[in-house]
Amino acid sequence: MVRAGGQTGGAVRGRRPKGQGPDLRQAILDAAESLFSRHGFYGVTVRQVAGEAGVDTALIHYYFGAKRELFDSVFARRAQILNEIRVEAIAAYAAAHAGRMTLEGVIEAFIDPLVELASTNDEGWKNYFRLVALVNNTPAWGGETMHRFFDPVVRQLIDTLEAACPGAERRDLYWGYQFLSGAMMLTLSETGRIDQLSDGLCRSTDLAAVRARLYAWCAAGLTEIVRRRA
């Protein structure tokens, strides 16, 4: 079981290098994030992570415990950041547009912080978005993982969408999120699929084109669902 600070209760071989703890811990997380995003949970071993990070496997067990605990630490590290900035963005939008919110505006507040991070070309964030897309499409335990790390901010999204569209049935808003989530994560994965499909007319790395289309597309679909139900 992982204790506070990522330490485990097992015996530790050797001594932790002085002054290098936080840096080594982050190096392990970065290495694991990169490998998990490319090969998934089952395609990566602790030994491979250790080799990528340039540390002994004992150090990984010392900081994180078993592989699943390491994976959860990787997932939680950036999830906390994403949740904070999306909560703030949705709340800021609602406060600035009280009484005149739109579905597209709410959806933009929810997704745009992720697109903004992807636009920095930070390889860590790109790896993380690919990892979340993998987890989101893993039937065995992906839903449980997404539930643990992201449900509060998604419920805030649903509540705000309901406030923006009072006539909508709540279950339609949840279905809207289901479809939105798929489009959002495929887009942020930047797989290059659309590049090949369009013979170069579109590029998965063209996040300006994403911004010009994704929010409107998601809002239009949800609006139509609500209209037909009404």
N, C-alpha and C positions, 0 to 999 in steps of 0.2 A: 504493500500500500504506500502511496506517495505521501510524504509529510510536507509541511509548509516549506516553501522554497525549492520543491522538487526533489528533496532527499528521500531515500528509501530506507527501510528498516533492515536490509540485508547487510552482510559483512562486506567490507570494502577492501579490495586488494590494492596495496600501495597507498600513497599519500597524495591528496589533491594538491596540484601545483599552487603555491602561494601567489595571490594577486591575479590569477588567471581564471578564476571561477566563472564570473559572468561572461567573459569573452568565450571561454570554452563551451559554456552552456549554449550560448547563442550560435556558435559554430556548429554544434551538434544539431540544434533545431533547424538551422539553415540547410544543412546537408540532408537531414531527414525529409524536410519539406520538398526539396528538389527531387529526391528519389521517389517519395510517395506520389508526387504529382505526375511523375512519368510512368510509374509501374504499379501504382495502387498499393494498398496495405499488404496484400498477400504476396506481391512480387518483390518485396524488399525484406532483407534480413538485417538484424542488428549489426552483424559483422560488416555488411555493406555500408551501413551508415557510419560505422566507426572508420572504415577505410576512406570514405568520402570526407569525413571531418578531420582525419588525421589524428585520431585518438584511439586509446585502447577500449575494447568493448566493456571492460569493467567500469570505466568512467561513465558510460551511458547508463549502465545499471545503477550506478551510484546516484546520478542526478534524477533519473526518470523511472527506474524499475524495469518492467517488462516492455515488450514492443508496443503493446496496446496503450500503455501509459505514456510512452514516448509519442505515439501518434496523437493521443488526446492533447498532449502539451503543444504539439505543433499546431493542431487545429484551434486550440483555445487562444494562442498567442495573438493572432491577427483578428480572430472573431471578436474579441473584446474591443479592439480599436474600431472595427467596422460597426459594431452595435452602437458605440458611443457617438460616432459621427452621423450615423443615420437617425438615431433618436433626436439629436440636435437639429438635423436638417429638416425632418418632418415637423418638429415642434416650431421651428423658425418659420417654415412655410405657413403652417396653420395660424400662427400669430399674426403674420403679415397680411394674410388674406382671409381674415375672419369674415364669415358670411358670404364669401365669393370664391371659395375654393373650387377647383376643377379636378376631375379625375387625373387628367394629364399632369397637372401641377403636383399632385400628391405623389404620383408614380415617379416623376422626375426627381423629387426630393428624396425618394427611397433609393433609386438606382444611381443617380448622378455621382454621389460620393465614390462609388465603386469605379465608375468610368474615369473619374478624375484621378484616382490612384493608378488605374491601368495606364493612363496617359503619361505618367511619369517615367514609364519604361523601366521601372524598378523590377528586376528579375524576381525578387522575392515575392512581390505582390502578384506578378504574373503566374508564378508557380502556385501560389496559394489559391488563386481563382480557378486554376485547372484542377487543383485538389478538391475544392468544394464541389466543382461540377462532377467529379468522379464519385464523391461521397453521396451527392444528391441523387445519383442514379445507381446506387448500390442497394438492391432489395433487402439483403440479409440484415444489415445494421445501419445503413445510411440514414434512414428515416429517424431512427432513435438518436443518432449523432446530431443531425440537423435540429431535432427537437430540443436537445440539451443546450445547444449553443446559440440558436437563433430565434426561438419561438417568441420571446418577449417583444423584439423589434417588429416581427411580422404581425403580431397582434396589434401593435400600435399602428401599423400600416392599415390593417383592416378597419380599426376604429376610425381612423382619419378618412379613409375612403367612404365609410358609411356616413360620416358627417358631411362629406362633399356631395354625396348622392343619397339623401334621406330615403328615397323610395326603393332603394336596392335591397334585395333579400340578402341576408348575411351569407348564406351558403353560396350565392352567386359570386360574392366578393372573394370567398375562399377559393372557388374554382378559378376566378380571375387571377388570383395570386399563383395558383398552381401553374397556369399557362405562362404567366409573366416570369416566374422563376426559371422555367425551362429556357425561354428565350434569352433571359438575362445571362444565365450561366454559360450557355452555348456561345453567346457573343463574347463574353469575357475570357473564354478559353482560347480564343484566337487560334483555332485549329488549322486555318488555311483552306478549309473546305470550300468556302464561298469563292476564294481566289481561283481554284481549279474549275469549279462549276460555272463561273461567269467568264472563264477565259481571261482573267485579269481585269475585267471591268470593275469588279468590287474587290476590296482587300479586307481581310478580317482584322488587320491592324489599323484600319482607318476609323478611329474612334470618333472623329468629327462627323463622319457619315452615320455612325451609330446614333450619336446624339440627335441628329436631324431626323431620325426615323423611329427609333425604338420606343420612345415614350409615347409618341402619337399612335403608333401601332398598337401598343398594349392598351392605351386608353380607349381607342376606337373599338377594340374587341370587347372590352368590358362594358362600354356604353351600349353596344348592340345586344349583349346578353341581358342587361338590365331592361332595355327597351322591349325586347321580345317577351320577357317575363311579365312586364307590366301589361 
